[in-house]
């Protein structure tokens, strides 16, 4: 920056000063006529020291929002942005505020801050425009001589924000712990090549949505991108515990189930060192606009896709048997939430405005700072645990493979504390091994609900079959029990009805409970099978989710590093392991990939997924099936998603990802498919694996597969064109014609 020979520069942050004309002050006050924009003087000292209490920066400095000259900044100079919102005068009618202590004198603000203080990103843009190559200025010694120690005392309002920018990269530095967590998250999900601000959006989206969604998910499916996002960085729509990312898949699912339990999750993420009222206001307007029939804001593709899902959900509002959807907002930043009254008023107003729409049964708006970020991220790494009182129990005699087991009963309130999160919502992931999901209010569940609402609710303990909890860790201390990494393998229906009826449940309602401690997978499988012997659960389904799933898990992990995948047989079973989370294969993704690749039904992965699940234990996960084709399908999906994630394939092809998988399999090995249980299938799959394991050959394979799909689509990637049987048949024919 320009420096006076006295080695000190006192610049007025004055909107009235012509651009490029700094004003120096010494030992006197800054005077301005009332009604003009301006701000208190700021000192930037060259070799001397000036006090800026609590903020020591041993780097070249520049105060943003003061007038700039052409030579003010150098490339790579960090820039200290000091923001203040609100009046900073000490003269009526402009309110009182800061006092500036500076060398050899004092000064105080006499006017509101300039408009750029309200819009720091605008000020930052100006800074970038005035940067010039440092080689065009003084040499390196002179540049080093500009290292400064800046100390300033400002009595700023509570809504003040101090942010340190690195102007060469446009970054806001986060605290060291959060930065470490962000780096770990990025490595595990292969996002390290992204800019830090984008990685933070994925990170914030994961730790917030993870609380509501049981399965492993890809944050790329919920992050909204930039431009036309309405101030919303991520949207997740969770229906009956499942993340919905495709409107056609939702419609197909909704038509097969009796009720819809919906949660809308919105995330805004920023790396600023404090929360901002302007950001909350922008977030509020964006979310409200999202639910309008005629939105005022422009929508990008990701926002529009989520809005289409939202519209399809509300079109089926008669299925809201448990009430209207819930709406949860998360504003995540690296600052601290200090219950500032202005910020709290804006947050509360957002909740009230959303509740006033009448669209939601409940609205929650959480502002999550650095401490909350660390807490939520650690929760994603740790196994679920609970501590509760279990006084009325009997010990089961010793059983081989079982560390300990108890029979007894607990109060309904105690049980609900085990199965609910801190917000009172049912934790979906603990029912993962239950085989049967929530069946809505069929005849049995309706009778359970009626009993809980009746004068005879105390008989519930005699009328209900009870709950079975299997935990991998059980530690009793007197009547207090600690359990960790547990699943409810029987009692999903009872649990959900109890949660719905918590207002009718009192101390007279007791729940029969079986608590079993074991880490033996065979024992767990036999318990699951024995406690779920209802007619609607078929034997082949038990096999698919127990025996076959266990074989898949071991087979996927039998490959060496670089080739290894991890089949997620239990929800979140790999959360605490230091592995690339992108290598985790969920059951639903494997079903889709296998159906597309080997059953040649990519069109059924969304529009008719229910029919595919009906084939579990038969055409999918069938007894006697070789495991190799399942690995090929999972590996191909992993490779394809990697290319999408790193923008090696245009995102327009994402809607046709399963058609691309089919094309890749045929192009890699055009020979006729052997039977799924034949030894020839192993040979067939080895040819494809050898290509997929080779990075160059794999990239070339998917390039050719994308070309095939693109040729058949003729630039029309609408779902009505590509998600139909005729399109699949054309892809197969095109591959046969072009395969060597």
Order of alpha helices (4+ residues) and beta strands (2+ residues): beta-beta-beta-beta-beta-beta-beta-beta-alpha-alpha-beta-alpha-beta-beta-beta-alpha-alpha-beta-beta-alpha-beta-alpha-alpha-beta-alpha-beta-alpha-beta-beta-beta-alpha-alpha-alpha-beta-beta-alpha-beta-alpha-alpha-alpha-beta-beta-alpha-alpha-alpha-alpha-alpha-alpha-alpha-alpha-alpha
